Amino acid sequence: MVNFAIELTPPRPGSRRMDLSPGSFVKSDKSFEALTKRSKSAINLNLSRGDLENATVHPRPRSQEVMATYVEEMRSSKLLVLIPAEGKLEHAAQKLYQSQCSEKTLAERLEALESIVAQQQTFSAQQQTLLEQQQSRLDEDDRIKLKAYGGNLVIKLMEHLQEEHDVKVAGQGNDTKACKKRLVRVAESLWDQYGKAKKGEQQDQLTAKWSKNMRLDVKYMNVVRDFETLVARRNAFAHETSEEFAKLLMREQFYQKNAYYYWGGLLEYVEGKSVEELADMAMEISVGL
């Protein structure tokens, strides 16, 4: 389907319209007035309210996103509104094109064609920029998930270490907050016992003690030391599985890089399977659904 692409200026920072969703903003009175003026001056076309029913902004916003965050991530002074050319709009566009063509000389038509090509090239460049911005937003989503999945894995690690070392800590209740407090005490207990240097103890002695007693690579000492901070990074993805974490690590931006080697080693320690095996399991689960 052909779309009319019309630029629209976003609301001023602090404006109430910054709290609207992008879809609601496009359909607001002020936006409708601005779009009508632009379409009238550009192609002598009058828009109606109904023409905006299926209008969208490009790139597509996230679910439940508001204009404040959308504009901030776009980092552009203009929004691109796409209005489907259907019904009377399609008819009007065809009529306008036929009328213009019948009045122009060959030289004028060539000039108009060159202008259209130039506009299309400009629009294509804008689309490429918007696609790159959208990809950047997707990459940022992956980095957020990486921290969240890492927090989930750290909790599983601490539960594993508590059971393996039979660490007893005080605390009652089975709610999430109480369980987290108990695991923080487990981490503190293990760190005091195996991670904190005693008086006169050298670094090589400390790492040897850690490796012997914890049976966990020394690069994960900071996971036990900073357990409470790492867990605090968890967010809405808190209940995702290790398989999904492995699938994320297999993506190009993380695969065979620092995140892959760091978290992959911890995944293998906790789950007893490689990143590749866990990622394959995630694919099998998704196919089964």
N, C-alpha and C positions, 0 to 999 in steps of 0.2 A: 504494500500500500504506500502511495506517495504521501509525504507529510510536508506541511508548511513549517519551516523553521524560522522562528521569530525570537530575537534577543529581548530579554527583559531585565531591567535593573532590579537587584534584590533590595529588600527593605534596609533602612538604616540600622546600624548596631543599636541595640536597646529598644527598638521599636516593638510594639505588641505583636506585629505580624511575624517577628522572628520566632514566636512560639507556635506558629501554625506549621502544619505539615506542608511539604512542597506542593502536594496536590491541592490542598485547601488554599494555599497562597496564590497559585495560578488562577483559581476560580474566584478569588476575592474581587470586590468592586473596583479597587484601584488597579489591580492587575488587568482586569477586563478592559478598563478604560485605556490603559497604556497599550495593550495588545491591539485593540480596535484602531487606535490612532496609527500604529506602526503598519498594520495590514492595509489601512486605507491609503496611506502615503506611499507605500511600497508597490502595491499591486491593485490599488483602487477597489479593494474588496471589503465589504462590511461584514464583521463577525457578529454572531448572536451568542447568547448564553449557551445554547445547545451545542454550538460548535466546540465549546471547551469541555464538554462532558468526558471525552476520551483523550484530552490533552495530557501530555506528560512532560517531565523535565528530563534532560539528558546530561550526565549519565543517571541511571535509575537510582533513586535514594534507597537507603535501608528501610526495613519495616519499622514503623513508628518513629522515624527520624523527623526532627523539626528543622526549620529553616536555619536556626542559629548554628547547629552543628554541620548542616549540609553546606552552607555558604563558607564556613570556616575551612572545611576540608576541600572544597572546590578551589579556593584561593583565586577566584576570578571576580571581576567587577560586573560580569554579565552572566545571566542564566540563559540556557537554550531551551525554548518551549517548542515542543513538536505537536502540531495540530493536524490530525488525519484529514486529508483532502477527500472527503466522501460526501455523497448527497449533493446538496446545492453548492457546496464549496468546490467540488470536482467540476460540476457543470459551469460554475462561474469562472473557474480557472481556464477551462477549455474555450469558453466564449471569449474571454479576455485575450487569450493567445491567438485565436482566429481573427479577432478584430485588429489586433496589432499587426499581424502578418499581412493582412490585406491592405494596410495603409503604408507599409514600408517599401522603399525601393530595395534593390538587391544590395546596394552598398550599406544601407541602414540595417538590413537583415544580417549581413556579415558582421557589422559592428556590434549588433545585439548578441549574435552568437558568441563572439569573442568575450563580451561582457559576462554572458552566462557561464562560459567555460572558466573565466577568472573567478567568478563567484563560487562555482562548484569546487574549484581548487582550494579556495579559502575555506569553504565549508568542510572539505575533506581534511584539511590541516587541523581545523577546530575539532573535528571528530576524533582524529588521531590523538590530539592533546587530551581530550576528555577520556578516551579509552586508557591512556597512560595514567591519568589521575585515578580512574576507577580501579586499575590494576594495583596502584599504590595503596588504595584503600583496602583491597583484598589482602595484600601482603601484610598490612598492619593488623588486619583481623587474625591472620595466622600467627603473628608475633604475640598477640593477646592470648590466643588459644595455647600457644607454647608455654607461657607462664602459668596459665590455669591448669593445664594437664600436668605440668611439672609439679605444681602444688599437690595435685591428687596423688601423684606417684610418691612424693615425699611422705605423705601420710601413710600410704601402704608400706613404705620402707620402715617407718617408725613402728608400725604395728608388728611388722615382721621381726624387727630387732628386739622389741619388748618381749615377744614370745620366745625368741631364740636365746636371749640372755636372762629370761625370767625376772624382769625388772618389776619390782613391787613399788607402787606409788599410792599416796593417799588421794582420796577424792570419791565422790558419790555422784550418781545420776548417769543416765544413758543418753541424754540429749546431746546434740552436736557440740554445744559450747563446753559441756562438762568433759566430753571425750577429748576435745582439743586440748583442754587444760591438762588432762592426765598425760597426753602424749608429749606436751611441752615439758612436763616434769620428767618423763622418760628420757627425752633428749638431753636435758640438763644433767641427769644422773649419769648417762653414758659418757657425756662430755667430761664431766668431773673425774670419772674413773679412768677413761682411756684417751681423752683428747687434750686435757689440760696438763701442761708440763709441771712436774713436781720440782721442788727446790733442787738445783744442781743437775737436773735432767737435761741432756742435750737433745737437739732436734732429731738426730738420727736415732737416738734411743726412743724418743717419743713416737716416731713413725713406725719403728719396729714393734713397739708395744701395741700400737693401733692395729697394724696388719695382723699380728698374731692373735689378738683377742677379738677384734671386730670381724675379721675375715672379709673386709671391705676395702677397696682401693683407697689409698690416702687422698686422692683427689676429691673424694666425697666427705672428707672431714668437715668441710664447711657446711654440708647439708645438716649434719647433726648439730654443729655449733650454732647455725643460723636458722634452725628449724622453725621457730615461731615467726620470723620475718618471711620466710619462704611460703609458709602456709597462708599468711595474710594476703598473698597475691591472688588467691583463688577468687573466682567470681561466679557468674551464672553458669559456667561450664563445669562446675565442681563435680558433677556426677558422670562425666564422660569416662569411657573405659580405656584401659591400657592399649587395646587394639587400635582405637581411634588416635591415640597419641603416636603410636608407631606409624600409622598411615600418614600423619602429619609430618613426621620426621623424614619420610621417604620423598617428600616434595622437593623440587629442584632447589628452592631457596635454602633448605636445611640439609639435604642429603650430602653425606661425606664432608660435612663442615663441623665446626666446633659444637653446635647444638646437637648434631647427630651423635658424635662420639661421646659427649658428656652424658646426655640423657639416655642414649642407647645402652651405655654400659650399666646404668642404674636399672633400666627396664629389664635387661637380661638377668641381673642379680635378683630382682624381686620376682619376676615372672618365670625365670628359668627357660626363656625362649629368646631367640634373636629378634631384632627389630623387623627383619624381613619376614620371619615366621608370623609374628604378631600382625603385621600389615596384611599378610595373606589371609589371616583369620578374619580381619575386619572386612576384607573384600567378600569373603564367603558369607559373612553375616549380612552384608548389604544385598548380595544376590539373593539370599534366602528370604529377605523381606520383600 
